[in-house]
């Protein structure tokens, strides 16, 4: 319900009303948004309390935002049929969406919220949100490796976008992506002849892993 952008659309689909009935209810002052009587159509944020003739059609929704350190060995899912999912870490898992998944072997920062529009802005490649990772591999890497990866790697189904690479210590580097293909970093490394031993995400856009410990959750505001 929170994704219905206009009040009239919400009333038609949630209140099971015709367009004419919606018009009549608005003219008669039967509709309240957050305790205020409204007489015309308007854009909704998705969090409002909406009442029709005193009956609550949508309760006020409090938006919550969490930073979570996903430990390795857990699936980025709340689905009860998927083993080793992350639901046990959260009391309100049923209402949360994940902004940036990690594969089971990877660890680090995940952002979660019940604010669907915010999650979409973080996840959708059109918004080009940066995601930063620390990577350890099992073989030799040098500036040629970094330059090749940074320019984009071609696979049969896609070519990666240019990215930023910084070699840190032997067999380790940092990488900043603005896309998030499935197992992208692991596939890029394999294409260049090395295997990822450890992969940790340390940043998504402006949010950093910081001093979060594995399994720890920290609420934040936007």
C-alpha positions in Angstrom: 0.0 0.0 0.0 2.8 2.4 0.8 3.9 2.5 -2.9 0.6 4.0 -4.1 1.8 7.5 -5.1 -1.5 9.3 -5.2 -4.3 9.3 -2.7 -7.0 8.6 -5.3 -5.1 5.5 -6.5 -4.7 4.3 -2.9 -8.5 4.7 -2.2 -9.5 2.9 -5.4 -7.2 -0.1 -4.8 -7.2 -0.3 -1.0 -10.7 1.0 -0.3 -12.2 -0.8 -3.3 -13.9 2.3 -4.5 -14.8 3.7 -7.9 -13.2 6.9 -9.1 -16.6 8.6 -8.6 -16.9 7.3 -5.0 -13.4 8.6 -4.2 -14.4 12.0 -5.6 -17.6 12.0 -3.5 -15.8 11.0 -0.3 -13.2 13.8 -0.8 -15.9 16.4 -1.4 -17.8 15.3 1.7 -14.7 15.5 3.9 -14.7 11.8 4.6 -10.9 11.3 4.1 -8.2 12.1 6.7 -4.5 12.0 6.3 -2.5 12.1 9.6 -5.6 13.6 11.3 -6.2 16.3 8.7 -9.3 16.2 6.6 -8.4 16.4 2.9 -10.7 17.4 0.0 -8.5 16.8 -3.0 -6.1 14.3 -4.5 -2.5 14.5 -3.4 0.9 12.7 -3.6 1.6 10.2 -0.8 4.9 9.4 0.8 3.7 6.0 1.8 4.1 6.5 5.6 0.8 8.4 6.3 -2.1 7.3 8.5 -5.1 7.3 6.1 -8.7 7.1 7.3 -12.0 6.9 5.4 -15.1 7.9 7.5 -13.1 7.2 10.6 -11.9 3.7 9.5 -8.2 3.3 9.3 -7.1 2.1 5.8 -3.4 2.5 6.5 -1.7 3.0 9.9 1.1 5.4 10.2 4.3 3.7 9.3 7.6 4.5 11.0 10.6 4.2 8.7 13.6 2.4 10.1 17.1 2.1 8.7 19.8 -0.3 9.8 23.5 -0.9 9.1 24.3 -4.5 9.6 27.6 -6.4 9.5 26.8 -9.7 7.8 29.1 -12.4 8.9 30.4 -14.9 6.3 28.4 -18.0 6.0 25.0 -16.4 6.0 22.7 -15.9 3.0 21.4 -12.3 2.3 17.8 -13.4 2.6 15.0 -13.5 5.1 13.2 -16.4 3.4 12.6 -19.2 5.9 13.2 -21.9 3.4 16.7 -20.7 2.7 19.2 -22.2 5.2 21.5 -19.9 7.1 19.5 -16.8 6.3 19.9 -13.6 8.3 16.4 -13.4 9.8 17.5 -14.5 13.3 19.5 -11.3 13.6 16.4 -9.1 13.3 13.2 -8.9 15.3 11.3 -7.2 12.4 12.7 -9.1 9.5 9.3 -9.6 7.9 9.0 -5.9 7.0 12.6 -5.2 5.9 14.2 -5.0 2.5 17.9 -5.3 1.7 19.8 -2.5 0.1 22.8 -4.4 -1.3 23.1 -8.1 -0.9 26.3 -10.1 -0.3 27.0 -13.7 -1.4 27.2 -16.3 1.4 30.9 -16.4 1.6 31.3 -12.6 1.7 31.0 -10.3 4.8 30.6 -6.7 5.7 28.1 -3.9 5.4 24.5 -4.3 4.4 21.8 -1.6 4.7 18.2 -2.6 5.4 15.0 -0.7 5.7 11.2 -0.8 5.5 11.4 2.3 3.3 11.0 0.7 -0.2 11.7 3.9 -2.1 14.9 4.5 -0.3 16.1 0.9 -0.8 15.4 1.3 -4.5 17.5 4.5 -4.7 20.4 2.7 -3.0 20.1 -0.5 -5.2 19.1 0.6 -8.6 22.2 0.9 -10.9 20.8 4.1 -12.4 21.6 6.0 -9.2 25.3 4.8 -9.4 25.8 4.5 -5.6 29.4 3.6 -4.8 30.1 0.3 -3.0 33.6 -0.2 -1.6 35.2 -3.5 -0.8 38.4 -4.9 0.7 39.5 -8.0 -1.2 42.2 -10.7 -0.5 43.2 -13.1 -3.2 45.4 -16.2 -3.5 47.8 -15.0 -6.1 50.1 -12.2 -7.3 48.5 -8.9 -8.3 50.2 -5.8 -9.7 49.4 -2.6 -11.4 48.6 -4.4 -14.6 46.0 -6.4 -12.7 44.6 -3.2 -11.3 44.5 -1.3 -14.6 42.9 -4.2 -16.4 40.2 -4.6 -13.8 39.5 -0.9 -13.5 38.8 -0.5 -17.2 36.1 -3.2 -17.2 36.1 -7.0 -17.7 34.1 -8.6 -20.5 32.0 -11.7 -19.8 29.7 -13.5 -22.1 26.6 -11.9 -20.6 27.9 -8.4 -19.6 30.9 -6.1 -19.4 31.7 -4.5 -16.1 31.6 -0.8 -15.7 34.9 1.1 -15.1 35.8 1.0 -11.4 38.4 2.3 -9.0 41.2 -0.1 -7.7 43.8 0.5 -5.1 46.5 -2.1 -4.3 47.1 -2.1 -0.6 49.3 -4.9 0.6 50.5 -8.0 -1.3 47.5 -10.0 -2.5 45.0 -7.4 -1.2 43.3 -4.5 -2.8 40.3 -2.1 -2.4 37.7 -1.7 -5.2 34.9 0.8 -5.6 32.0 -0.3 -7.8 28.9 1.6 -9.0 27.1 -1.6 -10.0 26.4 -4.9 -8.3 26.3 -7.9 -10.6 25.9 -11.3 -9.0 29.4 -12.4 -7.6 30.9 -9.6 -9.7 34.2 -9.2 -7.9 34.8 -12.9 -7.6 34.1 -13.3 -11.3 36.4 -10.4 -12.2 39.2 -11.9 -10.2 38.8 -15.4 -11.6 38.9 -13.9 -15.1 42.3 -12.4 -14.3 43.6 -15.7 -12.8 43.2 -15.3 -9.1 40.7 -16.6 -6.5 39.1 -14.4 -3.8 39.9 -15.7 -0.3 38.2 -12.9 1.6 35.7 -10.2 0.5 34.4 -7.6 2.9 32.2 -4.6 2.0 33.2 -1.5 4.0 31.0 1.2 2.5 27.8 1.8 0.6 27.4 5.4 -0.6 27.9 7.6 2.5 27.5 4.7 5.1 30.6 3.0 6.4 31.1 -0.3 8.2 33.2 1.5 10.8 33.6 -0.4 14.0 30.6 -2.7 13.6 31.4 -6.2 14.7 30.1 -9.3 12.7 26.4 -9.8 13.4 26.0 -6.3 14.9 23.1 -4.0 13.9 23.2 -0.2 14.2 20.1 2.0 13.5 20.6 5.3 11.7 18.6 8.2 10.4 18.5 9.7 6.9 
